């Protein structure tokens, strides 16, 4: 049997409210996010904030004293790029559920994002941490989004 239009509209509105609340929670979480990465030579740790901007650079164990300016610059850039890539992937993972169609209301298709255009092609490559966490639990806000639609 087909649901009456009024019920379908109510269900769609409830799903939309749940999605809006989940987006707000996700935005709050993303504003607080940061990632720190060590350079491969372990001379530098770079921290980036929510929008990928550098928020900290630590020179570790005085290794910088024995490095040429070019070596030190390369270590900083390596760690900064890796930290920004981690932040980009984190944002992508957090926003992906909103790109998927609604299971409750098929008319709500989700939205399309071109991650490569936004972050560059490297964001789609898997890193070791992505593989290690691929089977981990779903984020709590996603569970809340799924539960909000159930009554």
N, C-alpha and C positions, 0 to 999 in steps of 0.2 A: 504494500500500500504506500501511496505517496503521502508525505506529511502535508498538512495544510500550510499555505504560504505564511500565515502568521507565525506558526511554530518554527518554520525554517528561518524566518527573519529574526525571531527571538534568539534562536540558537546561533545565528551568524553574529548578532550583536554581542552575545555573551562571549563568543570566541574572539571577537575583535577586542573587547575589553580585556580579556585575559592576555591576549597578545600585546596590547599596549602596556599593561602592567609588567609583563615579562621584559619588554624592550626597556622600560624605565629601570628595572632591576639590573639588567645587563649593562646599560649605560653607566649606572652608579658603580658597578663592579669594575668596568673597564677604566673609569676615571681614576681608580685607585691602583690599577695594575702597574707593575714595573718588573723589569728583567735585568739581571746582572750576568755578565758573561766574562770568563777569563780568556785572555789570548792564548793561543796554542803554546807559546813559550812561557806562559804563566807569569809574565812580567807586569801585566795590566789587567785590571777588572773595570769594565765599563757598565754603567747602569743607565737604562733608558726608562722614561716615564710613559704615561698612557698614550701619548701621540708619537712615540718613537724619539722624542727629543732627549739628548744627553742630559742626565741629571747628576751623574757622578763619574769621576775617573780616579781610580786608585792605582798608584804605582807600588807594586808589591816587592817586599824583601830587598829593596834598593837595587834591583836588577837593572833599572834604568841607567844607573851610573856607569855600567860597562857596555852600554848600547850606543850605537851611533844615532844621530838624530833621525836618519832614515829608518833604522830598525825600530826605534821607539814609535815613530809615526805609523809604521806598518802594523805594529802590535795594537796601537790604539784603534786604527781603522778596522782591523780585523775583528776585534772585540765589539766595536760599535756596530758594525754591519751585522754581526751575528746576533747581537741583542735586539737590534731593530727588526731583524727577520723573525725572531721569536715573538716579539710584540705583534708583528703583522699576522703571524699564524694564530696567535691567541685571539686577536680580534676576529679573524676569519672563523675560527671554531665557535666563538661566542655568538656570532651573527648568523651562522649557517642554518640553525633551526627556523629562522624567520624567512628563509628563502624557500622553504619546503611547503607544499600544499597542505591545507588543513585536512586532517582525517575525518573530522566531524562535519565540516561544511565544504564540500568539493568546490564550490564557487570561489572560495578564498584560496587563490593559487600561490600565495607567497610572492616574494619579489626576486627579480634577477639581479645578480651582481657579477661583474666581470672582475674577479679577484686579481687576475694578471694585470689588468689595466690600472687597478687601484694601487697594488703593491709591487708589481713587477713579477716576472715569471718565477723567481726563486721561491715565492710564497707557496707555490703548489708542490714543491719538492718535499719529500718526507725527510725528516732528520731522525737521529737515533731516539730522541725523546718522544717524538710523535709515534714511532713504532712501539716504544715501550708502553705508552699510555693508550694505545688505540683501543684496547679492550677494557679500559677502566670504566668506572661508573659514570653515568651521565651527570652533568652539572645539576646542582640543586634547583636552579631557576628553571631548567628545562622540565624537571619533574613537576615543579609547581605549575608550569604552563599546561602540562598534560592533565594535572589534577583539576585545574580551574575549570576545564571544559566538562568535567563530570559532575552530574547532580543527581 
